[in-house]
Amino acid sequence: MAPEWGLSKNTKLMDNYAFGLLVWQTVMDGDVPFAEIKDSDAIDQIKHNDKELATLMDCLPQDTPNTFRSVIAGNSLRAPGARRAQGR
């Protein structure tokens, strides 16, 4: 779920966040982002920090195409307004 989920109505930008993590999960052959963290409150705190996006990006295999990296990075940012609009 997007970091802002529950604070406002569902938006396309929330869907963009989910899409970015879905692409990450696909590239990672089904691994779950932040799977090593079991506390949901801790996961929520992590999502409010773009440094954690860098951690997810570092997990990607070196041969991950730049197109996939761009989709993940552009859609998984903490701030909704900074996320890539679909179709761009």
Beta strands, then each sheet from edge to edge (+ up, - down):
end
